[in-house]
């Protein structure tokens, strides 16, 4: 079965000692493509270094909502400049996190807006993190409002992306109607091990809504280990668990879904031609 991992933080310290072995294990598991997203300037630069050393890796560069308050204008400009690199195929990871709120909401919103503007300016899709406060959907509703305000679903996004998704709901979580609304705006959806956690049951319904050409799977390594994977560190090889879960929920043939995931990765991240 051919696979992708559309979101793995392989520049994290957890992989400093054995990344080559981790990538070899992923290859054995069938993982053909891996996207390594940054969360700030330094992590985006480290991701680019990995792409130089390992040809199956492509990169996203951007600023996560947790780092929004500590990223000044100069750091943002340097991070944004990285998006011009050929190995960078997406903008992010960005988004909103109203659960932990490591950055104030206004800083998060300002950060999201400039990441979305960069995605539209470059035709490289935005990787979107979204977490609401417990028992709430505040971040999810705010994110949808920002996507609409930025022009997703409208002529600006169509001009920049054609029929490609302008954004990806990374490690999707939240109400089914939120996912449906994002799909109406043209977004793609990526499923992670978060789907197995208590309280995330809506993802099983959401995954059935996603058009076949806008579905991805991911590990969010080193986080969100699915059942069977070591809790201490998730790895790209475990993308096979997510693909099998998605195939079962959708009633898809696993081999056909795997091939579709690779095709989706190459189309959504148009510069990824590995």
C-alpha positions in Angstrom: 0.0 0.0 0.0 1.4 3.4 -1.0 1.0 6.1 1.6 1.7 9.7 2.5 2.3 11.5 5.8 1.0 15.0 5.1 2.2 16.4 8.5 5.2 15.3 10.5 7.5 17.5 12.6 10.7 15.6 11.8 12.8 18.6 12.7 11.8 18.1 16.3 14.4 17.1 18.9 12.8 13.7 19.3 14.2 12.7 15.9 17.7 14.2 16.3 19.5 10.9 16.8 17.8 8.5 14.4 16.0 10.3 11.6 17.6 8.2 8.8 16.3 5.0 10.5 12.8 6.6 11.0 12.7 7.4 7.3 13.8 4.0 6.3 11.0 2.5 8.4 8.5 4.8 6.8 9.7 3.7 3.3 9.2 0.0 4.3 5.7 0.9 5.5 5.0 2.4 2.0 5.2 6.1 2.8 6.1 7.8 -0.4 5.7 11.4 0.5 6.2 13.4 3.8 5.5 17.0 4.4 7.4 18.6 7.3 5.8 21.8 8.5 7.5 24.6 10.4 6.0 26.4 13.4 8.3 29.4 13.3 11.3 30.7 11.5 13.9 28.4 13.0 11.8 25.2 12.6 11.0 26.2 9.0 14.7 26.5 8.3 15.4 23.2 9.9 12.7 21.6 7.7 14.4 23.0 4.6 17.6 21.4 5.7 15.9 18.0 5.9 14.4 18.4 2.4 18.0 19.0 1.1 19.2 15.7 2.7 16.1 13.5 2.1 14.4 13.8 -1.3 11.0 12.3 -0.2 10.5 15.3 2.2 8.8 18.6 1.2 8.2 21.5 3.5 5.7 24.1 4.8 7.0 27.4 6.3 5.0 29.6 8.5 4.1 30.6 12.1 1.9 28.5 14.5 -0.6 30.3 16.7 1.4 29.4 19.7 4.3 31.4 18.4 2.3 34.3 17.1 3.0 36.7 20.0 6.8 36.1 19.9 7.2 36.5 16.1 7.9 40.1 15.3 7.6 41.7 11.9 11.3 41.1 11.0 11.0 37.4 11.9 7.8 37.1 9.9 9.4 38.6 6.9 12.3 36.2 7.1 9.9 33.3 7.5 7.7 34.4 4.6 10.7 34.7 2.4 11.3 31.0 2.8 8.1 30.2 1.0 9.9 31.1 -2.3 12.2 28.0 -1.9 11.3 25.2 -4.3 11.0 22.6 -1.5 8.4 24.7 0.3 5.0 23.6 -1.0 2.7 25.1 1.7 2.3 27.9 4.2 2.2 27.0 7.9 1.5 25.5 10.2 -0.8 28.3 11.1 -4.3 28.7 12.5 -6.0 29.4 15.8 -5.7 27.8 19.3 -8.2 29.1 21.8 -7.7 26.1 24.1 -4.1 26.6 25.4 -3.9 30.3 24.3 -0.1 30.5 24.4 -0.5 33.7 22.4 -3.3 36.2 22.9 -6.3 35.9 20.5 -5.5 39.2 18.7 -2.0 38.1 18.0 -3.2 34.8 16.7 -5.7 36.5 14.4 -3.1 38.9 13.0 -0.7 35.9 12.5 -3.4 33.8 10.7 -4.3 36.7 8.4 -0.8 37.2 7.1 -0.2 33.5 6.7 -3.4 33.3 4.7 -2.5 36.3 2.6 0.9 34.6 1.9 -0.8 31.4 0.8 -3.1 33.3 -1.6 -0.1 35.4 -3.0 2.0 32.3 -3.7 -0.6 29.7 -4.6 0.8 27.4 -1.8 -1.9 26.2 0.5 -2.2 27.0 4.1 -1.8 24.3 6.8 -4.5 25.0 9.4 -4.4 24.1 13.1 -7.6 24.7 15.0 -8.5 23.9 18.6 -11.4 25.5 20.6 -11.7 25.8 24.4 -13.2 22.8 26.1 -17.0 22.6 25.4 -16.8 25.4 22.9 -16.4 25.9 19.1 -15.0 29.4 19.4 -11.8 28.9 17.4 -13.6 26.8 14.8 -16.2 29.5 14.1 -13.5 32.2 14.1 -11.3 30.3 11.7 -14.2 29.8 9.2 -14.9 33.6 9.4 -11.2 34.4 8.7 -11.1 31.9 5.8 -14.1 33.6 4.2 -12.7 37.1 4.9 -9.4 36.1 3.2 -11.3 35.1 0.1 -11.4 31.3 0.3 -14.3 30.0 -1.7 -14.2 33.1 -3.9 -12.5 34.4 -7.1 -9.2 35.3 -5.4 -8.7 31.7 -4.2 -9.7 30.3 -7.6 -7.3 32.6 -9.3 -4.4 31.5 -7.0 -5.2 27.8 -6.9 -7.5 26.8 -9.7 -9.2 23.6 -8.6 -6.6 22.8 -5.9 -7.5 23.3 -2.2 -6.3 26.6 -0.8 -6.0 25.2 2.7 -5.8 21.9 4.6 -7.5 21.2 7.9 -4.6 19.6 9.6 -5.3 16.9 12.2 -9.0 17.7 11.8 -11.1 18.0 14.9 -14.4 19.7 15.7 -18.0 19.7 14.7 -19.2 18.0 11.5 -20.8 21.2 10.3 -17.4 23.0 10.7 -15.8 20.4 8.4 -18.6 20.7 6.0 -18.3 24.5 5.9 -14.6 24.2 5.3 -15.2 21.8 2.4 -17.6 24.3 0.9 -14.7 26.8 0.9 -12.6 24.3 -1.1 -10.4 23.0 1.8 -8.8 19.6 2.0 -8.9 17.5 5.2 -6.2 15.5 6.9 -6.9 12.8 9.4 -4.5 12.1 12.3 -4.4 9.8 15.4 -6.5 12.5 17.2 -9.4 10.6 15.6 -9.0 7.8 18.2 -9.3 10.0 21.2 -12.4 10.2 23.4 -14.5 13.2 22.4 -13.3 13.1 18.7 -16.0 10.8 17.5 -17.3 13.4 15.0 -14.2 12.7 12.9 -15.6 9.3 11.9 -18.6 11.1 10.4 -16.5 13.9 8.9 -14.1 11.6 7.0 -17.1 10.2 5.1 -18.0 13.7 3.9 -14.6 14.5 2.3 -14.4 14.3 -1.5 -12.0 11.6 -2.5 -9.6 14.1 -4.1 -9.4 16.2 -1.0 -8.5 13.6 1.6 -5.1 13.3 3.3 -3.7 11.4 6.3 -0.9 12.4 8.7 0.8 11.4 11.9 1.6 14.8 13.3 4.8 13.1 14.5 6.1 13.0 17.2 2.6 13.6 18.6 -0.8 11.9 18.4 0.2 8.3 18.3 -2.6 6.0 17.0 -3.4 2.6 18.6 -0.5 0.3 18.3 2.2 3.0 18.0 4.6 3.8 20.8 3.2 6.5 23.0 6.6 8.1 23.5 7.0 9.1 19.8 4.8 8.8 16.8 6.5 8.3 13.4 5.6 8.5 9.7 5.4 4.7 9.4 2.3 4.8 11.5 0.4 6.7 8.8 -0.7 3.2 7.7 -3.0 3.1 10.7 -4.7 6.3 9.7 -5.1 5.2 6.1 -6.6 1.9 7.2 -9.0 3.6 9.5 -10.1 6.1 6.8 -10.6 3.3 4.3 -12.8 1.3 6.7 -14.9 4.4 7.6 -15.4 5.4 4.0 -15.9 1.8 2.6 -12.9 2.2 0.3 -10.5 -0.4 -0.9 -7.3 0.2 1.1 -4.9 -0.1 -1.9 -7.0 2.2 -4.0 -7.2 4.7 -1.2 -3.5 4.6 -0.7 -2.9 5.4 -4.4 -5.5 8.2 -4.1 -3.7 9.7 -1.1 -0.4 9.9 -3.1 -2.2 11.5 -6.0 -3.9 13.9 -3.7 -0.6 14.9 -2.1 1.0 15.6 -5.4 -1.9 17.7 -6.7 -2.6 19.6 -3.5 1.1 20.4 -2.9 1.8 21.0 -6.6 5.5 21.5 -6.2 5.8 18.0 -4.7 6.8 15.8 -7.7 8.9 13.2 -5.9 
